[in-house]
Amino acid sequence: MSDKIVENVDVETGATIKTADAANFARVEAPDKKNAGDTMGDDRNLDTILGIPVNIQVVLGSATMLVSNLLKLGRGAVIPLNHRVGEPIDIVVNGRVIARGEVVVVEDDNSRFGVSLTEIISSQTSPLEI
């Protein structure tokens, strides 16, 4: 096998293409402290990120049924869910379970439900207890 660098030629343009090596890449350096206002850690950038709306869902449970049974549903029909009373419910943000909790009645308005968080799901596999 030869130690010679192999050059390729682009068929459409006829340009010579060389294999990239480390000398062809720019160095990435940490930003200096003097220009810290221009970095991603800037408070303005953090405020922008904190202002992004996310979709939160509280999943009481789920069920699977045939389309034929779905079409038979009418007013007053009850669909049994896979969660039982007293089991923790999932709190899902943008499609990812981030916590579990219990359904509660909101103190200020008895006509509304809320969720009391009982555990936060960490980025690893183990939940963090509250």
N, C-alpha and C positions, 0 to 999 in steps of 0.2 A: 504494500500500500504506500502511496506517495504522500510526502508532507506538504505538497503544493496546495495552495488555497484554490478551491474550485470556483470558477466564475460562471454564472449563468447569464444567458442573454434573453431578454424579454422579446418574444417573437413579434408582438405588435409594434413596439417602439424601437426595437433594436438596441435598447440600452443595456449596458453591462451591469449585472447585479452581483455584488460581493456578499459573502456570508458575514453576518454581524459578529463582532467580537466586543469585548468589554470596553475598548477604547472608543467605540461608536456611541456609547451611552453617556448622558450627562449625569453628573453626581447630584444626588438629592441631599440637601443639607437642612438641618433644623433652622427655623427662622430665628434671627437675632432678636434680643430683648428690646432693642431700640424701636423696631417696627411692629411691636406686639399688637397695635391697634388694627393692623391689616390682616391678622391671622383669623383662623376659624374660631379661636377662643374669645373673640371680641363679643362684648355684651350684646351688641346689635344683632349679631348672627345668632346668638343663643336665644334672644327674644323672638327672632324669626322662627326658629325651630320650635320653641315652646308655644307659638301661636298656630301651629299646624293642627287642624281638627282631625280626630281619629274616630272611627266607628266602634262603639262599645256595644256588645251584646251580652245579655244575661241569658244563659241557656238553661231553661228549666228541665229540659229533657228532649228526647227525640223519639220518633216512631217510624217504622217502615211498614208500608201497606201496599197492596196491589192497586193498580189504577182502577180496577172494577170496584173495589171497596171505597176508594176515594170518591168516585162518582156517586156512590150511594149516600154519602154524608149529607146531612141537612141540619137545619137550625136545631140546636139542643144536643147534637151528637157529641159523644165523649170519645176522645182519642187517648188511650192509655199511653203514657210516656215511660221511658226506660228508667227514670229516676223515681225513687220512692220518697215519701214524706220524711223529712229529717236528714236526707242525704245532702251533702254540699252540692251547690250548683256551680257551673263554670262561668267565669267572666272572660269574655273573648274580646280582644282588641285587634282589629284588622285581620281577623282569621286565626289568631294565635291565642291559646289559653294563657292568661297571665296571672289569674288568681282563682280562688274558690271562696264561696261564701254561703250565707243563709239569707233567705227571704225574710224581710221585716216590714212592718207597717210604719210609714213615716210619721214621726211624733206630731209634727205641726199640721199634718193634713191626713186624717185617717182614711181618705179615699185613695191614697197613693201607696204603692209598694216601693221598697228600696232593697239594697243588698248590704248586709254587714259582712265585711271581708274577714275570713277566718285564716286564710293562708295565701301567701304570695308565691307564685311559681317562679323560681330563679331561672337564669339562663342555662344553668346546668339541669340535671335531671331531678334533683331533690328539692322539695318545696320548702320554703322558709315560713315558719310559724309566726303569727302576729302575736 
